[in-house]
Amino acid sequence: MQFTNVVLESTALHLPDEVWTSDDIENQFKPTYDRLNLSVGRLEHMTGIAERRVWEPDFLPSREAAKAGEKALARSNIKPEDIGLLIHSGVCRDRLEPSTAAYVHKNLGLPANTQIMDISNACLGFLNAMIHAASMIQNGIIKAALVVTAENSRTLLENTIESLKALDINRKTLKPYFANLTIGSGAVAGILCHSDLTAEGASFESYSIHTNSAYNHLCEGGDVAAGHGYEMQTDSEKLLIAGIDVAKNAWNAFKKVTHWTNDSINHYICHQVGKMHQAALYEGLALNPLKDYSTYSYLGNMGSAALPGTLARASESGTFRSGEQVALLGIGSGVTSLMLAMRWI
């Protein structure tokens, strides 16, 4: 779809106060490292992630997502009564029923005629939700939408650390857990609206998507049927290769639909996994790393909050100038790549 009248009008990143460094994490299972002849510092060296944020133990996605929403609304020219759609787009949810969006809606005091729903798709949920909201705005169904997410890493980190303390862990069985230790916490909100309502933000241009579900087993988390909601197993090496393969197809489609080139794009915002993923992505797509804006070194991989949170941080820092072309390059387990073209107003 080509968008002609949709704008991302404001964004907000909301973060926990608690910081866990990679060294702090590794020191908790140092005896296992000693037994395997590994040294503390390996995690940061391999991933480029020095630290990440972690919510308090009583975390609720709806509460932190609503706080991000409050920030976005405070920065916006859009009135709450004009919000026709609210989407919570995280992997983390308050419970299976009702929607987490129902709790966010109450916390924010949004109007009764606001449609609410949850959209979840691993690390791509926020981008999927924005496409859904933008399509409704483009077709005149609503004037404005609020998309939120809040992801929590505490329980996954704690459970992974306990697993790595086990006596039967060896170098081979360590690998599938390593990706868990890169996960960070955060909440993000974005307000989309019709271009008639604002002269600020970034206009939506178009998007591309490519999915290869043959790779859906490479990163699996939370066996709900078995009651294991906070476990994740990742084949990082194969997932990296599969992700780049899917991204290449999405990138070729992206350039066709946008008529943009590697040279004409001013900024890239990618899903924040770590330095190996970033380097492989830029090499695979022949992108200029100097056009990248990254946050993984101090926020880790915040799941569905990672890419939009990085966009929000870049916007807050004054990175973008009027007329600049910004490409959002998303990759999520499953495996899917979704790329969105935006032009700063």
Beta strands, then each sheet from edge to edge (+ up, - down):
strand 1: 6-14
strand 2: 18-21
strand 3: 51-54
strand 4: 83-88
strand 5: 115-118
strand 6: 144-151
strand 7: 186-194
strand 8: 202-211
strand 9: 219-223
strand 10: 228-234
strand 11: 267-270
strand 12: 325-332
strand 13: 336-344
sheet 1: 5+ 4+ 6+ 7- 1+ 8- 13+ 12- 11-
sheet 2: 2+ 3-
sheet 3: 9+ 10-
end
